[in-house]
């Protein structure tokens, strides 16, 4: 999907409050929608305030969460595959072991978010602010991190095979024993200060990269 944002005409919508009762009703109808049952309704949670809410294990496949406030939300084990999370605030959110396959995080705030053990294969993180994120043991095959700010983020033992990290800022990021085979690191920034100890870089494009000899 080709997404173009024009800062000159971009309109920031005010967040709409959400209580647990309304959320449960939306999730119930969304489940019916996914199961093609009568009374089902596609979940539209765009620009809703879901901060600090417990969505652990929730089935939100294909849901629209664009611009939603999910700051400090509990999303452990949630199914967010194919979700629209563009421009969402997921700072300090817990997505441990969540299914985020093919989710679109374009323009989202992911500061200090936790994706440990999550499956983010083919997800879009292009240009995102991802300072101090954790993807330890996560599966991120084929994901797009082009120009993302990944400073101080932890990718220890993550599977990033085929991922696109071209022009990403990797300052002090950890890729200890990570699988970066066939990944694209072309012109990635600050690779010298990142830790690639034990990482698999076989077949990776490292043009323009400089690595520490340690």
C-alpha positions as CSV (number, residue, x, y, z in Angstrom):
1,X,0.0,0.0,0.0
2,X,1.4,3.4,-1.0
3,X,0.8,5.9,1.8
4,X,1.6,9.6,1.4
5,X,1.3,12.1,4.2
6,X,1.2,15.8,3.4
7,X,2.2,17.7,6.6
8,X,0.7,20.9,5.1
9,X,-2.8,19.5,5.0
10,X,-2.7,16.9,7.8
11,X,-5.5,17.3,10.3
12,X,-5.0,16.0,13.8
13,X,-8.3,14.6,15.1
14,X,-9.1,14.9,18.8
15,X,-9.2,11.6,20.7
16,X,-12.6,10.2,21.5
17,X,-12.9,8.7,25.0
18,X,-13.6,5.0,25.3
19,X,-14.9,3.0,28.3
20,X,-14.5,-0.7,28.9
21,X,-18.2,-1.5,28.4
22,X,-18.1,0.1,24.9
23,X,-14.8,-1.6,24.1
24,X,-16.1,-5.0,25.0
25,X,-19.2,-4.5,22.8
26,X,-17.0,-3.5,19.8
27,X,-14.7,-6.5,20.3
28,X,-17.7,-8.8,20.6
29,X,-19.2,-7.5,17.3
30,X,-15.7,-7.6,15.6
31,X,-15.4,-11.3,16.6
32,X,-18.7,-12.0,14.9
33,X,-17.5,-10.1,11.9
34,X,-14.3,-12.2,11.6
35,X,-16.4,-15.3,12.0
36,X,-18.9,-14.0,9.4
37,X,-21.7,-14.3,11.9
38,X,-25.0,-12.3,12.0
39,X,-24.7,-9.1,13.9
40,X,-21.0,-8.8,13.2
41,X,-19.4,-5.4,12.7
42,X,-15.9,-4.4,11.6
43,X,-14.0,-2.7,14.5
44,X,-13.2,1.0,13.9
45,X,-11.2,2.3,16.8
46,X,-9.5,5.1,14.9
47,X,-8.6,8.1,17.1
48,X,-10.0,6.5,20.2
49,X,-8.4,6.8,23.6
50,X,-7.4,3.3,24.6
51,X,-4.4,4.3,26.8
52,X,-3.7,2.0,29.8
53,X,-6.4,-0.4,28.7
54,X,-6.0,-4.2,29.0
55,X,-6.4,-5.7,25.5
56,X,-4.4,-8.9,26.3
57,X,-5.4,-11.7,24.0
58,X,-7.9,-9.5,22.1
59,X,-8.6,-10.6,18.5
60,X,-8.2,-7.3,16.5
61,X,-7.3,-8.7,13.1
62,X,-7.9,-6.2,10.3
63,X,-9.2,-3.6,12.8
64,X,-8.8,0.1,12.1
65,X,-6.7,1.7,15.0
66,X,-5.3,4.6,13.0
67,X,-4.4,7.5,15.3
68,X,-5.6,5.6,18.4
69,X,-4.0,6.3,21.7
70,X,-2.6,3.0,23.0
71,X,0.0,4.4,25.3
72,X,0.9,1.9,28.0
73,X,-1.8,-0.4,26.7
74,X,-1.6,-4.1,27.6
75,X,-1.6,-6.0,24.3
76,X,0.2,-9.2,25.4
77,X,-0.8,-12.1,23.1
78,X,-3.2,-9.9,21.1
79,X,-3.9,-10.6,17.4
80,X,-3.1,-7.4,15.5
81,X,-2.4,-9.0,12.2
82,X,-3.2,-6.8,9.2
83,X,-4.2,-4.0,11.5
84,X,-4.1,-0.3,10.5
85,X,-2.1,1.3,13.3
86,X,-0.8,4.3,11.3
87,X,-0.1,7.4,13.4
88,X,-1.2,5.5,16.6
89,X,0.5,6.1,19.9
90,X,1.9,2.8,21.2
91,X,4.6,4.3,23.4
92,X,5.4,2.1,26.4
93,X,2.8,-0.4,25.2
94,X,3.3,-4.2,26.0
95,X,2.9,-6.3,22.8
96,X,4.7,-9.3,24.2
97,X,4.0,-12.4,22.1
98,X,1.4,-10.5,20.0
99,X,0.6,-11.4,16.4
100,X,1.5,-8.3,14.4
101,X,2.0,-10.0,11.0
102,X,1.5,-7.5,8.1
103,X,0.4,-4.8,10.5
104,X,0.9,-1.2,9.4
105,X,2.7,0.9,12.0
106,X,3.6,3.7,9.6
107,X,4.0,7.0,11.5
108,X,3.2,5.4,14.9
109,X,5.0,6.4,18.1
110,X,6.6,3.2,19.4
111,X,8.9,4.7,22.0
112,X,9.9,2.0,24.6
113,X,7.3,-0.4,23.3
114,X,7.8,-4.1,24.0
115,X,7.5,-6.7,21.2
116,X,9.4,-9.5,22.9
117,X,8.5,-12.9,21.4
118,X,6.0,-11.2,19.0
119,X,5.5,-12.1,15.3
120,X,5.9,-8.9,13.3
121,X,6.7,-10.6,9.9
122,X,6.1,-8.3,6.9
123,X,4.9,-5.4,9.2
124,X,5.6,-1.8,8.2
125,X,7.7,0.3,10.6
126,X,9.0,2.7,8.0
127,X,10.4,5.9,9.4
128,X,9.1,5.2,12.9
129,X,10.4,6.6,16.2
130,X,11.4,3.4,17.9
131,X,13.8,4.5,20.5
132,X,14.4,1.9,23.3
133,X,12.1,-0.7,21.8
134,X,12.5,-4.4,22.6
135,X,12.1,-7.2,20.0
136,X,14.0,-9.9,21.9
137,X,13.2,-13.3,20.4
138,X,10.7,-11.7,18.0
139,X,10.0,-12.9,14.5
140,X,10.3,-9.9,12.2
141,X,11.0,-11.6,8.8
142,X,10.5,-9.3,5.9
143,X,9.5,-6.3,8.0
144,X,10.2,-2.7,6.7
145,X,12.3,-0.5,9.0
146,X,13.6,1.8,6.4
147,X,14.7,5.1,7.9
148,X,13.4,4.1,11.3
149,X,15.0,5.4,14.5
150,X,16.1,2.2,16.3
151,X,18.5,3.7,18.8
152,X,19.0,1.7,22.0
153,X,16.5,-0.9,20.8
154,X,17.0,-4.6,21.6
155,X,16.8,-7.2,18.8
156,X,18.7,-10.0,20.7
157,X,18.0,-13.4,19.1
158,X,15.3,-11.9,16.9
159,X,14.7,-13.2,13.4
160,X,15.1,-10.3,11.0
161,X,15.8,-12.4,7.9
162,X,14.9,-10.5,4.8
163,X,14.0,-7.4,6.7
164,X,14.6,-3.9,5.3
165,X,16.8,-1.7,7.6
166,X,18.1,0.6,4.9
167,X,19.0,4.0,6.2
168,X,17.7,3.1,9.7
169,X,19.5,4.6,12.7
170,X,21.0,1.7,14.6
171,X,22.9,3.7,17.2
172,X,23.6,1.5,20.2
173,X,21.0,-1.1,19.1
174,X,21.6,-4.7,20.1
175,X,21.5,-7.5,17.4
176,X,23.2,-10.1,19.6
177,X,22.7,-13.6,18.0
178,X,20.0,-12.1,15.7
179,X,19.2,-13.6,12.3
180,X,19.9,-10.9,9.7
181,X,20.4,-13.2,6.8
182,X,19.4,-11.6,3.4
183,X,18.5,-8.4,5.3
184,X,18.9,-5.0,3.7
185,X,21.2,-2.8,5.8
186,X,22.3,-0.5,2.9
187,X,23.5,2.8,4.3
188,X,22.2,2.1,7.8
189,X,23.4,4.7,10.2
190,X,25.7,4.2,13.2
191,X,26.2,0.5,12.7
192,X,29.7,0.9,14.2
193,X,28.0,1.6,17.6
194,X,25.5,-1.3,17.3
195,X,26.2,-4.7,18.8
196,X,26.1,-7.5,16.2
197,X,27.9,-10.1,18.3
198,X,27.0,-13.6,17.0
199,X,24.6,-12.2,14.5
200,X,24.0,-14.0,11.2
201,X,24.6,-11.5,8.3
202,X,24.9,-14.1,5.6
203,X,23.6,-12.7,2.3
204,X,22.8,-9.3,3.9
205,X,23.4,-6.1,2.0
206,X,25.8,-4.1,4.2
207,X,26.8,-1.5,1.6
208,X,27.8,1.7,3.3
209,X,27.9,0.1,6.8
210,X,30.9,0.2,9.2
211,X,31.1,-2.4,11.9
212,X,33.1,-2.6,15.1
213,X,35.8,-5.2,15.1
214,X,34.9,-6.4,18.6
